Amino acid sequence: MNLFRSEEHIARWLGPRKPGATIAVTKLAELAHAWWADRLAPEWTPHTRDENQAILDRLGLGGEFWRLPG
Amino acid sequence: MFVERARAPTVDEVAHATGRPAAEVADAWQRLHEAHALVLNRYRELRMLNPFSAVPTAYSVQAGGRSWYANCAWDAFGICAALHSDGRIEATCPDCGEPLIVDVRRGSPDRSDLLFHCLVPASQWWDDIVFT
């Protein structure tokens, strides 16, 4: 789960490996906020699988790649 | 304690701070590890308290006059989100080694040219979370 300068750099870093998923850094910031903003709340409990899947879905991160294990 | 000290506490430190037996703290950590709420290393020490990393990584985050390591790019933004703080993320492009600096202001990065690549599908993230 890395940051890259461009698609070209991702492709070179991957080499023969199958690509995963690429999103803009702005979308990553949205994802991180939705996933972690409550992390230090005194009443925090780990998100459920469905709560996390709802975050991914809401941000348009759909498809099999972003499907959490049931 | 992790946030305040900018480093991972030990079992003994948490036991002392909470007044609980060390064995009880260690057992609680093990349960949290199994629930994917934190990650222990082979010595049952904290390796990850997501989004914070207990060991140096390629992603450092400065916020509020302190600094932490994040487990990955996602967690680097996650530290700012968890702290509800502006911050600076320092990393390098894994391909070319070029320094990448991102300032986070009110949750948003100050640049939009960078890309995030996730190699492992979500269904396999916890198969090997350190690799993920």
N, CA and C atoms of all chains as a GROMACS GRO file, in nm:
protein
  606
    1MET      N    1   0.086  -0.119   0.000
    1MET     CA    2   0.000   0.000   0.000
    1MET      C    3   0.089   0.123   0.000
    2ASN      N    4   0.126   0.162  -0.121
    2ASN     CA    5   0.229   0.265  -0.135
    2ASN      C    6   0.184   0.384  -0.217
    3LEU      N    7   0.255   0.494  -0.196
    3LEU     CA    8   0.236   0.614  -0.277
    3LEU      C    9   0.340   0.616  -0.388
    4PHE      N   10   0.297   0.656  -0.506
    4PHE     CA   11   0.386   0.663  -0.622
    4PHE      C   12   0.372   0.797  -0.691
    5ARG      N   13   0.474   0.829  -0.769
    5ARG     CA   14   0.474   0.955  -0.842
    5ARG      C   15   0.376   0.954  -0.960
    6SER      N   16   0.360   0.839  -1.023
    6SER     CA   17   0.274   0.833  -1.142
    6SER      C   18   0.245   0.687  -1.178
    7GLU      N   19   0.157   0.669  -1.275
    7GLU     CA   20   0.127   0.535  -1.327
    7GLU      C   21   0.253   0.468  -1.381
    8GLU      N   22   0.336   0.547  -1.444
    8GLU     CA   23   0.460   0.492  -1.501
    8GLU      C   24   0.547   0.430  -1.392
    9HIS      N   25   0.555   0.499  -1.279
    9HIS     CA   26   0.637   0.447  -1.169
    9HIS      C   27   0.574   0.321  -1.109
   10ILE      N   28   0.442   0.318  -1.104
   10ILE     CA   29   0.375   0.197  -1.053
   10ILE      C   30   0.406   0.078  -1.144
   11ALA      N   31   0.392   0.100  -1.273
   11ALA     CA   32   0.416  -0.009  -1.369
   11ALA      C   33   0.559  -0.061  -1.360
   12ARG      N   34   0.653   0.030  -1.346
   12ARG     CA   35   0.793  -0.012  -1.338
   12ARG      C   36   0.820  -0.088  -1.208
   13TRP      N   37   0.761  -0.041  -1.100
   13TRP     CA   38   0.778  -0.107  -0.970
   13TRP      C   39   0.714  -0.247  -0.971
   14LEU      N   40   0.599  -0.260  -1.038
   14LEU     CA   41   0.531  -0.389  -1.042
   14LEU      C   42   0.610  -0.492  -1.121
   15GLY      N   43   0.670  -0.448  -1.230
   15GLY     CA   44   0.739  -0.546  -1.316
   15GLY      C   45   0.639  -0.647  -1.367
   16PRO      N   46   0.669  -0.777  -1.354
   16PRO     CA   47   0.578  -0.880  -1.408
   16PRO      C   48   0.459  -0.910  -1.316
   17ARG      N   49   0.456  -0.849  -1.199
   17ARG     CA   50   0.347  -0.881  -1.106
   17ARG      C   51   0.213  -0.826  -1.158
   18LYS      N   52   0.107  -0.894  -1.119
   18LYS     CA   53  -0.027  -0.849  -1.156
   18LYS      C   54  -0.061  -0.722  -1.079
   19PRO      N   55  -0.106  -0.617  -1.148
   19PRO     CA   56  -0.141  -0.494  -1.077
   19PRO      C   57  -0.258  -0.516  -0.982
   20GLY      N   58  -0.260  -0.435  -0.875
   20GLY     CA   59  -0.372  -0.435  -0.784
   20GLY      C   60  -0.469  -0.324  -0.824
   21ALA      N   61  -0.493  -0.231  -0.734
   21ALA     CA   62  -0.583  -0.120  -0.762
   21ALA      C   63  -0.511   0.012  -0.734
   22THR      N   64  -0.537   0.110  -0.818
   22THR     CA   65  -0.475   0.241  -0.803
   22THR      C   66  -0.583   0.347  -0.785
   23ILE      N   67  -0.563   0.434  -0.686
   23ILE     CA   68  -0.657   0.544  -0.665
   23ILE      C   69  -0.576   0.672  -0.642
   24ALA      N   70  -0.643   0.784  -0.662
   24ALA     CA   71  -0.578   0.914  -0.642
   24ALA      C   72  -0.549   0.937  -0.494
   25VAL      N   73  -0.446   1.014  -0.466
   25VAL     CA   74  -0.410   1.041  -0.328
   25VAL      C   75  -0.523   1.115  -0.255
   26THR      N   76  -0.600   1.191  -0.329
   26THR     CA   77  -0.713   1.261  -0.267
   26THR      C   78  -0.819   1.162  -0.220
   27LYS      N   79  -0.841   1.057  -0.299
   27LYS     CA   80  -0.937   0.953  -0.259
   27LYS      C   81  -0.881   0.875  -0.140
   28LEU      N   82  -0.750   0.853  -0.140
   28LEU     CA   83  -0.688   0.784  -0.026
   28LEU      C   84  -0.710   0.861   0.104
   29ALA      N   85  -0.697   0.993   0.097
   29ALA     CA   86  -0.718   1.074   0.217
   29ALA      C   87  -0.862   1.060   0.267
   30GLU      N   88  -0.957   1.055   0.176
   30GLU     CA   89  -1.097   1.035   0.215
   30GLU      C   90  -1.115   0.898   0.280
   31LEU      N   91  -1.054   0.799   0.220
   31LEU     CA   92  -1.064   0.663   0.272
   31LEU      C   93  -1.003   0.654   0.413
   32ALA      N   94  -0.887   0.714   0.429
   32ALA     CA   95  -0.820   0.708   0.560
   32ALA      C   96  -0.904   0.777   0.666
   33HIS      N   97  -0.965   0.887   0.629
   33HIS     CA   98  -1.048   0.959   0.727
   33HIS      C   99  -1.168   0.874   0.769
   34ALA      N  100  -1.234   0.815   0.670
   34ALA     CA  101  -1.352   0.734   0.701
   34ALA      C  102  -1.314   0.611   0.784
   35TRP      N  103  -1.194   0.557   0.759
   35TRP     CA  104  -1.153   0.431   0.823
   35TRP      C  105  -1.099   0.454   0.963
   36TRP      N  106  -1.029   0.567   0.984
   36TRP     CA  107  -0.951   0.583   1.107
   36TRP      C  108  -0.989   0.701   1.196
   37ALA      N  109  -1.082   0.785   1.154
   37ALA     CA  110  -1.108   0.908   1.230
   37ALA      C  111  -1.155   0.880   1.373
   38ASP      N  112  -1.216   0.764   1.395
   38ASP     CA  113  -1.268   0.732   1.529
   38ASP      C  114  -1.168   0.649   1.611
   39ARG      N  115  -1.048   0.628   1.558
   39ARG     CA  116  -0.956   0.530   1.618
   39ARG      C  117  -0.917   0.562   1.763
   40LEU      N  118  -0.904   0.689   1.796
   40LEU     CA  119  -0.860   0.725   1.931
   40LEU      C  120  -0.975   0.766   2.022
   41ALA      N  121  -1.096   0.746   1.977
   41ALA     CA  122  -1.212   0.776   2.061
   41ALA      C  123  -1.214   0.679   2.180
   42PRO      N  124  -1.246   0.728   2.299
   42PRO     CA  125  -1.243   0.640   2.417
   42PRO      C  126  -1.335   0.518   2.402
   43GLU      N  127  -1.443   0.536   2.329
   43GLU     CA  128  -1.538   0.426   2.315
   43GLU      C  129  -1.513   0.341   2.191
   44TRP      N  130  -1.395   0.360   2.129
   44TRP     CA  131  -1.368   0.291   2.003
   44TRP      C  132  -1.371   0.140   2.018
   45THR      N  133  -1.435   0.078   1.921
   45THR     CA  134  -1.425  -0.066   1.906
   45THR      C  135  -1.393  -0.093   1.759
   46PRO      N  136  -1.327  -0.204   1.730
   46PRO     CA  137  -1.295  -0.231   1.589
   46PRO      C  138  -1.420  -0.228   1.502
   47HIS      N  139  -1.407  -0.170   1.384
   47HIS     CA  140  -1.518  -0.172   1.289
   47HIS      C  141  -1.553  -0.317   1.254
   48THR      N  142  -1.679  -0.339   1.228
   48THR     CA  143  -1.717  -0.470   1.178
   48THR      C  144  -1.680  -0.480   1.030
   49ARG      N  145  -1.680  -0.599   0.981
   49ARG     CA  146  -1.654  -0.620   0.839
   49ARG      C  147  -1.753  -0.540   0.755
   50ASP      N  148  -1.881  -0.542   0.792
   50ASP     CA  149  -1.983  -0.472   0.713
   50ASP      C  150  -1.964  -0.321   0.720
   51GLU      N  151  -1.923  -0.270   0.836
   51GLU     CA  152  -1.898  -0.125   0.846
   51GLU      C  153  -1.784  -0.084   0.753
   52ASN      N  154  -1.678  -0.163   0.752
   52ASN     CA  155  -1.566  -0.130   0.664
   52ASN      C  156  -1.603  -0.146   0.517
   53GLN      N  157  -1.681  -0.249   0.487
   53GLN     CA  158  -1.723  -0.265   0.347
   53GLN      C  159  -1.810  -0.147   0.304
   54ALA      N  160  -1.893  -0.097   0.394
   54ALA     CA  161  -1.978   0.018   0.362
   54ALA      C  162  -1.893   0.141   0.332
   55ILE      N  163  -1.782   0.156   0.403
   55ILE     CA  164  -1.691   0.269   0.374
   55ILE      C  165  -1.636   0.256   0.233
   56LEU      N  166  -1.588   0.138   0.199
   56LEU     CA  167  -1.532   0.117   0.066
   56LEU      C  168  -1.638   0.143  -0.041
   57ASP      N  169  -1.756   0.089  -0.020
   57ASP     CA  170  -1.864   0.105  -0.118
   57ASP      C  171  -1.901   0.251  -0.135
   58ARG      N  172  -1.911   0.321  -0.022
   58ARG     CA  173  -1.953   0.462  -0.028
   58ARG      C  174  -1.853   0.546  -0.105
   59LEU      N  175  -1.727   0.508  -0.099
   59LEU     CA  176  -1.624   0.584  -0.169
   59LEU      C  177  -1.604   0.535  -0.313
   60GLY      N  178  -1.692   0.446  -0.356
   60GLY     CA  179  -1.684   0.399  -0.495
   60GLY      C  180  -1.577   0.295  -0.518
   61LEU      N  181  -1.528   0.234  -0.410
   61LEU     CA  182  -1.426   0.131  -0.423
   61LEU      C  183  -1.497  -0.005  -0.426
   62GLY      N  184  -1.552  -0.034  -0.542
   62GLY     CA  185  -1.631  -0.155  -0.558
   62GLY      C  186  -1.556  -0.262  -0.634
   63GLY      N  187  -1.629  -0.365  -0.668
   63GLY     CA  188  -1.569  -0.475  -0.744
   63GLY      C  189  -1.503  -0.576  -0.654
   64GLU      N  190  -1.459  -0.684  -0.715
   64GLU     CA  191  -1.404  -0.795  -0.639
   64GLU      C  192  -1.278  -0.756  -0.562
   65PHE      N  193  -1.197  -0.666  -0.619
   65PHE     CA  194  -1.072  -0.631  -0.554
   65PHE      C  195  -1.094  -0.573  -0.415
   66TRP      N  196  -1.199  -0.493  -0.401
   66TRP     CA  197  -1.223  -0.424  -0.274
   66TRP      C  198  -1.324  -0.498  -0.186
   67ARG      N  199  -1.352  -0.624  -0.217
   67ARG     CA  200  -1.450  -0.701  -0.141
   67ARG      C  201  -1.380  -0.767  -0.023
   68LEU      N  202  -1.417  -0.726   0.098
   68LEU     CA  203  -1.357  -0.783   0.219
   68LEU      C  204  -1.404  -0.927   0.238
   69PRO      N  205  -1.324  -1.010   0.304
   69PRO     CA  206  -1.366  -1.149   0.321
   69PRO      C  207  -1.487  -1.158   0.413
   70GLY      N  208  -1.577  -1.246   0.377
   70GLY     CA  209  -1.699  -1.262   0.458
   70GLY      C  210  -1.670  -1.336   0.583
   71MET      N  211  -0.114   0.565   2.519
   71MET     CA  212   0.029   0.573   2.552
   71MET      C  213   0.114   0.582   2.425
   72PHE      N  214   0.071   0.509   2.321
   72PHE     CA  215   0.144   0.511   2.195
   72PHE      C  216   0.146   0.653   2.139
   73VAL      N  217   0.030   0.716   2.141
   73VAL     CA  218   0.020   0.851   2.086
   73VAL      C  219   0.101   0.949   2.170
   74GLU      N  220   0.087   0.940   2.301
   74GLU     CA  221   0.155   1.036   2.389
   74GLU      C  222   0.306   1.023   2.381
   75ARG      N  223   0.354   0.901   2.378
   75ARG     CA  224   0.499   0.879   2.382
   75ARG      C  225   0.562   0.869   2.244
   76ALA      N  226   0.477   0.860   2.141
   76ALA     CA  227   0.525   0.843   2.004
   76ALA      C  228   0.610   0.717   1.990
   77ARG      N  229   0.581   0.618   2.071
   77ARG     CA  230   0.642   0.486   2.058
   77ARG      C  231   0.550   0.384   2.123
   78ALA      N  232   0.570   0.260   2.085
   78ALA     CA  233   0.482   0.155   2.138
   78ALA      C  234   0.515   0.125   2.283
   79PRO      N  235   0.415   0.114   2.368
   79PRO     CA  236   0.442   0.074   2.507
   79PRO      C  237   0.465  -0.076   2.516
   80THR      N  238   0.531  -0.116   2.623
   80THR     CA  239   0.550  -0.259   2.650
   80THR      C  240   0.432  -0.309   2.734
   81VAL      N  241   0.424  -0.440   2.744
   81VAL     CA  242   0.322  -0.501   2.831
   81VAL      C  243   0.337  -0.448   2.974
   82ASP      N  244   0.460  -0.443   3.022
   82ASP     CA  245   0.483  -0.399   3.159
   82ASP      C  246   0.442  -0.254   3.180
   83GLU      N  247   0.467  -0.170   3.080
   83GLU     CA  248   0.428  -0.029   3.093
   83GLU      C  249   0.276  -0.014   3.099
   84VAL      N  250   0.208  -0.090   3.016
   84VAL     CA  251   0.061  -0.083   3.018
   84VAL      C  252   0.008  -0.141   3.148
   85ALA      N  253   0.068  -0.249   3.194
   85ALA     CA  254   0.025  -0.309   3.321
   85ALA      C  255   0.043  -0.210   3.436
   86HIS      N  256   0.155  -0.141   3.435
   86HIS     CA  257   0.182  -0.043   3.541
   86HIS      C  258   0.082   0.072   3.534
   87ALA      N  259   0.056   0.120   3.412
   87ALA     CA  260  -0.033   0.236   3.395
   87ALA      C  261  -0.177   0.204   3.430
   88THR      N  262  -0.217   0.080   3.405
   88THR     CA  263  -0.357   0.043   3.426
   88THR      C  264  -0.381  -0.029   3.558
   89GLY      N  265  -0.273  -0.070   3.623
   89GLY     CA  266  -0.288  -0.144   3.749
   89GLY      C  267  -0.333  -0.287   3.729
   90ARG      N  268  -0.319  -0.339   3.609
   90ARG     CA  269  -0.359  -0.476   3.580
   90ARG      C  270  -0.236  -0.567   3.574
   91PRO      N  271  -0.251  -0.694   3.602
   91PRO     CA  272  -0.136  -0.785   3.591
   91PRO      C  273  -0.084  -0.791   3.447
   92ALA      N  274   0.047  -0.804   3.434
   92ALA     CA  275   0.108  -0.809   3.300
   92ALA      C  276   0.050  -0.924   3.216
   93ALA      N  277   0.026  -1.036   3.281
   93ALA     CA  278  -0.027  -1.151   3.206
   93ALA      C  279  -0.165  -1.120   3.149
   94GLU      N  280  -0.242  -1.042   3.224
   94GLU     CA  281  -0.375  -1.005   3.176
   94GLU      C  282  -0.364  -0.912   3.055
   95VAL      N  283  -0.271  -0.818   3.062
   95VAL     CA  284  -0.250  -0.728   2.948
   95VAL      C  285  -0.204  -0.807   2.826
   96ALA      N  286  -0.111  -0.899   2.846
   96ALA     CA  287  -0.062  -0.979   2.734
   96ALA      C  288  -0.174  -1.062   2.672
   97ASP      N  289  -0.260  -1.118   2.756
   97ASP     CA  290  -0.372  -1.197   2.703
   97ASP      C  291  -0.469  -1.108   2.625
   98ALA      N  292  -0.491  -0.987   2.675
   98ALA     CA  293  -0.580  -0.893   2.606
   98ALA      C  294  -0.522  -0.856   2.469
   99TRP      N  295  -0.392  -0.831   2.467
   99TRP     CA  296  -0.326  -0.801   2.339
   99TRP      C  297  -0.341  -0.917   2.242
  100GLN      N  298  -0.329  -1.039   2.292
  100GLN     CA  299  -0.341  -1.155   2.204
  100GLN      C  300  -0.482  -1.163   2.144
  101ARG      N  301  -0.582  -1.134   2.227
  101ARG     CA  302  -0.719  -1.136   2.175
  101ARG      C  303  -0.739  -1.028   2.070
  102LEU      N  304  -0.683  -0.909   2.095
  102LEU     CA  305  -0.694  -0.800   1.998
  102LEU      C  306  -0.618  -0.833   1.869
  103HIS      N  307  -0.507  -0.901   1.885
  103HIS     CA  308  -0.431  -0.946   1.767
  103HIS      C  309  -0.517  -1.040   1.682
  104GLU      N  310  -0.583  -1.132   1.749
  104GLU     CA  311  -0.666  -1.228   1.676
  104GLU      C  312  -0.788  -1.162   1.613
  105ALA      N  313  -0.831  -1.049   1.671
  105ALA     CA  314  -0.944  -0.974   1.616
  105ALA      C  315  -0.899  -0.871   1.512
  106HIS      N  316  -0.769  -0.871   1.480
  106HIS     CA  317  -0.712  -0.777   1.382
  106HIS      C  318  -0.724  -0.632   1.427
  107ALA      N  319  -0.726  -0.609   1.559
  107ALA     CA  320  -0.730  -0.473   1.611
  107ALA      C  321  -0.589  -0.421   1.637
  108LEU      N  322  -0.492  -0.509   1.644
  108LEU     CA  323  -0.351  -0.474   1.652
  108LEU      C  324  -0.271  -0.594   1.601
  109VAL      N  325  -0.142  -0.574   1.585
  109VAL     CA  326  -0.057  -0.682   1.535
  109VAL      C  327   0.063  -0.698   1.629
  110LEU      N  328   0.082  -0.821   1.677
  110LEU     CA  329   0.196  -0.852   1.763
  110LEU      C  330   0.305  -0.920   1.681
  111ASN      N  331   0.428  -0.904   1.725
  111ASN     CA  332   0.536  -0.977   1.661
  111ASN      C  333   0.553  -1.113   1.731
  112ARG      N  334   0.656  -1.186   1.691
  112ARG     CA  335   0.672  -1.322   1.743
  112ARG      C  336   0.701  -1.324   1.893
  113TYR      N  337   0.745  -1.210   1.944
  113TYR     CA  338   0.774  -1.200   2.088
  113TYR      C  339   0.655  -1.145   2.166
  114ARG      N  340   0.542  -1.132   2.099
  114ARG     CA  341   0.418  -1.080   2.156
  114ARG      C  342   0.432  -0.933   2.196
  115GLU      N  343   0.520  -0.863   2.126
  115GLU     CA  344   0.532  -0.718   2.142
  115GLU      C  345   0.449  -0.652   2.033
  116LEU      N  346   0.414  -0.524   2.057
  116LEU     CA  347   0.335  -0.453   1.956
  116LEU      C  348   0.419  -0.432   1.830
  117ARG      N  349   0.364  -0.472   1.716
  117ARG     CA  350   0.426  -0.447   1.586
  117ARG      C  351   0.349  -0.336   1.513
  118MET      N  352   0.218  -0.345   1.522
  118MET     CA  353   0.130  -0.242   1.465
  118MET      C  354   0.017  -0.214   1.562
  119LEU      N  355  -0.011  -0.089   1.582
  119LEU     CA  356  -0.135  -0.049   1.648
  119LEU      C  357  -0.200   0.043   1.546
  120ASN      N  358  -0.255  -0.021   1.446
  120ASN     CA  359  -0.301   0.050   1.327
  120ASN      C  360  -0.385   0.174   1.364
  121PRO      N  361  -0.354   0.284   1.301
  121PRO     CA  362  -0.264   0.304   1.187
  121PRO      C  363  -0.118   0.328   1.224
  122PHE      N  364  -0.084   0.319   1.352
  122PHE     CA  365   0.053   0.347   1.395
  122PHE      C  366   0.140   0.221   1.380
  123SER      N  367   0.266   0.243   1.350
  123SER     CA  368   0.362   0.133   1.344
  123SER      C  369   0.457   0.143   1.462
  124ALA      N  370   0.489   0.030   1.521
  124ALA     CA  371   0.584   0.029   1.633
  124ALA      C  372   0.728   0.023   1.585
  125VAL      N  373   0.747   0.004   1.457
  125VAL     CA  374   0.883  -0.004   1.402
  125VAL      C  375   0.897   0.098   1.290
  126PRO      N  376   1.020   0.143   1.264
  126PRO     CA  377   1.040   0.239   1.154
  126PRO      C  378   0.994   0.182   1.020
  127THR      N  379   0.931   0.266   0.942
  127THR     CA  380   0.884   0.227   0.808
  127THR      C  381   0.919   0.338   0.709
  128ALA      N  382   0.876   0.320   0.586
  128ALA     CA  383   0.901   0.419   0.482
  128ALA      C  384   0.807   0.538   0.492
  129TYR      N  385   0.712   0.533   0.586
  129TYR     CA  386   0.613   0.639   0.599
  129TYR      C  387   0.621   0.703   0.737
  130SER      N  388   0.673   0.825   0.743
  130SER     CA  389   0.675   0.896   0.870
  130SER      C  390   0.573   1.009   0.866
  131VAL      N  391   0.518   1.036   0.981
  131VAL     CA  392   0.413   1.137   0.993
  131VAL      C  393   0.448   1.231   1.107
  132GLN      N  394   0.448   1.360   1.078
  132GLN     CA  395   0.471   1.460   1.182
  132GLN      C  396   0.341   1.536   1.203
  133ALA      N  397   0.304   1.548   1.329
  133ALA     CA  398   0.180   1.621   1.361
  133ALA      C  399   0.187   1.667   1.505
  134GLY      N  400   0.146   1.789   1.527
  134GLY     CA  401   0.141   1.840   1.663
  134GLY      C  402   0.273   1.836   1.736
  135GLY      N  403   0.382   1.852   1.664
  135GLY     CA  404   0.513   1.855   1.727
  135GLY      C  405   0.571   1.719   1.761
  136ARG      N  406   0.502   1.612   1.720
  136ARG     CA  407   0.553   1.477   1.743
  136ARG      C  408   0.558   1.402   1.610
  137SER      N  409   0.620   1.286   1.612
  137SER     CA  410   0.625   1.208   1.488
  137SER      C  411   0.605   1.060   1.518
  138TRP      N  412   0.549   0.994   1.419
  138TRP     CA  413   0.521   0.850   1.427
  138TRP      C  414   0.555   0.787   1.294
  139TYR      N  415   0.564   0.655   1.294
  139TYR     CA  416   0.571   0.581   1.168
  139TYR      C  417   0.435   0.519   1.142
  140ALA      N  418   0.398   0.517   1.014
  140ALA     CA  419   0.275   0.452   0.972
  140ALA      C  420   0.310   0.320   0.903
  141ASN      N  421   0.213   0.228   0.902
  141ASN     CA  422   0.238   0.097   0.841
  141ASN      C  423   0.240   0.102   0.689
  142CYS      N  424   0.176   0.203   0.633
  142CYS     CA  425   0.166   0.214   0.487
  142CYS      C  426   0.115   0.355   0.455
  143ALA      N  427   0.095   0.381   0.326
  143ALA     CA  428   0.047   0.514   0.286
  143ALA      C  429  -0.093   0.540   0.342
  144TRP      N  430  -0.177   0.440   0.337
  144TRP     CA  431  -0.314   0.453   0.389
  144TRP      C  432  -0.309   0.493   0.537
  145ASP      N  433  -0.227   0.422   0.612
  145ASP     CA  434  -0.217   0.450   0.755
  145ASP      C  435  -0.150   0.585   0.784
  146ALA      N  436  -0.065   0.631   0.694
  146ALA     CA  437  -0.004   0.763   0.714
  146ALA      C  438  -0.113   0.871   0.718
  147PHE      N  439  -0.204   0.865   0.624
  147PHE     CA  440  -0.318   0.957   0.628
  147PHE      C  441  -0.408   0.924   0.747
  148GLY      N  442  -0.411   0.795   0.782
  148GLY     CA  443  -0.493   0.753   0.895
  148GLY      C  444  -0.446   0.811   1.027
  149ILE      N  445  -0.316   0.830   1.041
  149ILE     CA  446  -0.265   0.891   1.165
  149ILE      C  447  -0.316   1.034   1.178
  150CYS      N  448  -0.310   1.110   1.072
  150CYS     CA  449  -0.364   1.246   1.077
  150CYS      C  450  -0.514   1.243   1.108
  151ALA      N  451  -0.584   1.146   1.047
  151ALA     CA  452  -0.728   1.135   1.071
  151ALA      C  453  -0.756   1.098   1.217
  152ALA      N  454  -0.681   1.002   1.269
  152ALA     CA  455  -0.702   0.958   1.407
  152ALA      C  456  -0.673   1.070   1.507
  153LEU      N  457  -0.572   1.149   1.476
  153LEU     CA  458  -0.534   1.259   1.566
  153LEU      C  459  -0.621   1.382   1.545
  154HIS      N  460  -0.697   1.381   1.438
  154HIS     CA  461  -0.774   1.501   1.397
  154HIS      C  462  -0.682   1.621   1.391
  155SER      N  463  -0.573   1.600   1.320
  155SER     CA  464  -0.467   1.701   1.318
  155SER      C  465  -0.414   1.717   1.176
  156ASP      N  466  -0.370   1.837   1.146
  156ASP     CA  467  -0.290   1.856   1.026
  156ASP      C  468  -0.157   1.784   1.046
  157GLY      N  469  -0.088   1.758   0.937
  157GLY     CA  470   0.040   1.689   0.953
  157GLY      C  471   0.119   1.687   0.824
  158ARG      N  472   0.236   1.632   0.833
  158ARG     CA  473   0.322   1.616   0.715
  158ARG      C  474   0.362   1.470   0.703
  159ILE      N  475   0.340   1.415   0.585
  159ILE     CA  476   0.377   1.276   0.556
  159ILE      C  477   0.503   1.280   0.471
  160GLU      N  478   0.603   1.204   0.512
  160GLU     CA  479   0.726   1.195   0.435
  160GLU      C  480   0.746   1.049   0.395
  161ALA      N  481   0.765   1.030   0.266
  161ALA     CA  482   0.784   0.895   0.212
  161ALA      C  483   0.877   0.906   0.092
  162THR      N  484   0.898   0.794   0.026
  162THR     CA  485   0.973   0.795  -0.099
  162THR      C  486   0.898   0.708  -0.199
  163CYS      N  487   0.909   0.742  -0.325
  163CYS     CA  488   0.848   0.661  -0.430
  163CYS      C  489   0.918   0.524  -0.430
  164PRO      N  490   0.844   0.414  -0.415
  164PRO     CA  491   0.908   0.282  -0.410
  164PRO      C  492   0.980   0.246  -0.538
  165ASP      N  493   0.944   0.310  -0.647
  165ASP     CA  494   1.010   0.282  -0.775
  165ASP      C  495   1.143   0.353  -0.786
  166CYS      N  496   1.144   0.484  -0.766
  166CYS     CA  497   1.264   0.561  -0.799
  166CYS      C  498   1.334   0.620  -0.677
  167GLY      N  499   1.269   0.613  -0.561
  167GLY     CA  500   1.332   0.665  -0.440
  167GLY      C  501   1.320   0.816  -0.422
  168GLU      N  502   1.249   0.880  -0.513
  168GLU     CA  503   1.229   1.024  -0.501
  168GLU      C  504   1.150   1.055  -0.373
  169PRO      N  505   1.197   1.154  -0.293
  169PRO     CA  506   1.119   1.189  -0.174
  169PRO      C  507   0.980   1.241  -0.210
  170LEU      N  508   0.883   1.197  -0.134
  170LEU     CA  509   0.745   1.242  -0.153
  170LEU      C  510   0.700   1.306  -0.022
  171ILE      N  511   0.667   1.432  -0.027
  171ILE     CA  512   0.622   1.503   0.093
  171ILE      C  513   0.481   1.553   0.068
  172VAL      N  514   0.394   1.518   0.160
  172VAL     CA  515   0.254   1.559   0.150
  172VAL      C  516   0.214   1.628   0.279
  173ASP      N  517   0.167   1.750   0.268
  173ASP     CA  518   0.112   1.818   0.384
  173ASP      C  519  -0.039   1.794   0.385
  174VAL      N  520  -0.089   1.756   0.500
  174VAL     CA  521  -0.232   1.729   0.516
  174VAL      C  522  -0.293   1.845   0.594
  175ARG      N  523  -0.390   1.908   0.533
  175ARG     CA  524  -0.458   2.021   0.597
  175ARG      C  525  -0.607   1.994   0.600
  176ARG      N  526  -0.661   1.990   0.719
  176ARG     CA  527  -0.804   1.962   0.737
  176ARG      C  528  -0.845   1.835   0.661
  177GLY      N  529  -0.760   1.737   0.668
  177GLY     CA  530  -0.792   1.606   0.611
  177GLY      C  531  -0.757   1.588   0.465
  178SER      N  532  -0.717   1.697   0.399
  178SER     CA  533  -0.690   1.687   0.256
  178SER      C  534  -0.542   1.705   0.226
  179PRO      N  535  -0.490   1.631   0.127
  179PRO     CA  536  -0.351   1.649   0.088
  179PRO      C  537  -0.332   1.778   0.012
  180ASP      N  538  -0.213   1.834   0.022
  180ASP     CA  539  -0.186   1.961  -0.047
  180ASP      C  540  -0.145   1.940  -0.192
  181ARG      N  541  -0.144   1.815  -0.236
  181ARG     CA  542  -0.110   1.787  -0.375
  181ARG      C  543  -0.196   1.671  -0.423
  182SER      N  544  -0.226   1.673  -0.550
  182SER     CA  545  -0.316   1.571  -0.604
  182SER      C  546  -0.249   1.487  -0.712
  183ASP      N  547  -0.120   1.506  -0.730
  183ASP     CA  548  -0.051   1.437  -0.840
  183ASP      C  549  -0.010   1.294  -0.806
  184LEU      N  550  -0.008   1.259  -0.678
  184LEU     CA  551   0.041   1.126  -0.639
  184LEU      C  552  -0.069   1.022  -0.652
  185LEU      N  553  -0.025   0.896  -0.664
  185LEU     CA  554  -0.118   0.784  -0.676
  185LEU      C  555  -0.090   0.682  -0.567
  186PHE      N  556  -0.196   0.618  -0.524
  186PHE     CA  557  -0.187   0.512  -0.422
  186PHE      C  558  -0.212   0.380  -0.493
  187HIS      N  559  -0.121   0.286  -0.473
  187HIS     CA  560  -0.141   0.154  -0.531
  187HIS      C  561  -0.150   0.050  -0.422
  188CYS      N  562  -0.256  -0.029  -0.429
  188CYS     CA  563  -0.279  -0.139  -0.335
  188CYS      C  564  -0.260  -0.268  -0.413
  189LEU      N  565  -0.158  -0.343  -0.380
  189LEU     CA  566  -0.123  -0.462  -0.458
  189LEU      C  567  -0.212  -0.582  -0.424
  190VAL      N  568  -0.246  -0.595  -0.297
  190VAL     CA  569  -0.315  -0.715  -0.249
  190VAL      C  570  -0.466  -0.691  -0.242
  191PRO      N  571  -0.546  -0.781  -0.296
  191PRO     CA  572  -0.693  -0.766  -0.287
  191PRO      C  573  -0.741  -0.767  -0.142
  192ALA      N  574  -0.850  -0.698  -0.118
  192ALA     CA  575  -0.903  -0.684   0.019
  192ALA      C  576  -0.927  -0.819   0.086
  193SER      N  577  -0.965  -0.916   0.009
  193SER     CA  578  -0.995  -1.047   0.067
  193SER      C  579  -0.871  -1.115   0.125
  194GLN      N  580  -0.751  -1.063   0.087
  194GLN     CA  581  -0.626  -1.127   0.133
  194GLN      C  582  -0.541  -1.037   0.222
  195TRP      N  583  -0.593  -0.921   0.260
  195TRP     CA  584  -0.510  -0.826   0.337
  195TRP      C  585  -0.452  -0.889   0.463
  196TRP      N  586  -0.535  -0.965   0.532
  196TRP     CA  587  -0.489  -1.018   0.662
  196TRP      C  588  -0.423  -1.154   0.651
  197ASP      N  589  -0.405  -1.204   0.528
  197ASP     CA  590  -0.328  -1.328   0.513
  197ASP      C  591  -0.184  -1.304   0.558
  198ASP      N  592  -0.133  -1.185   0.525
  198ASP     CA  593   0.002  -1.144   0.568
  198ASP      C  594  -0.001  -0.992   0.575
  199ILE      N  595  -0.045  -0.941   0.689
  199ILE     CA  596  -0.071  -0.797   0.698
  199ILE      C  597   0.057  -0.714   0.688
  200VAL      N  598   0.168  -0.770   0.728
  200VAL     CA  599   0.293  -0.694   0.715
  200VAL      C  600   0.328  -0.676   0.568
  201PHE      N  601   0.312  -0.781   0.487
  201PHE     CA  602   0.337  -0.768   0.344
  201PHE      C  603   0.234  -0.676   0.279
  202THR      N  604   0.106  -0.691   0.317
  202THR     CA  605   0.001  -0.605   0.261
  202THR      C  606   0.037  -0.459   0.279
   0.00000   0.00000   0.00000
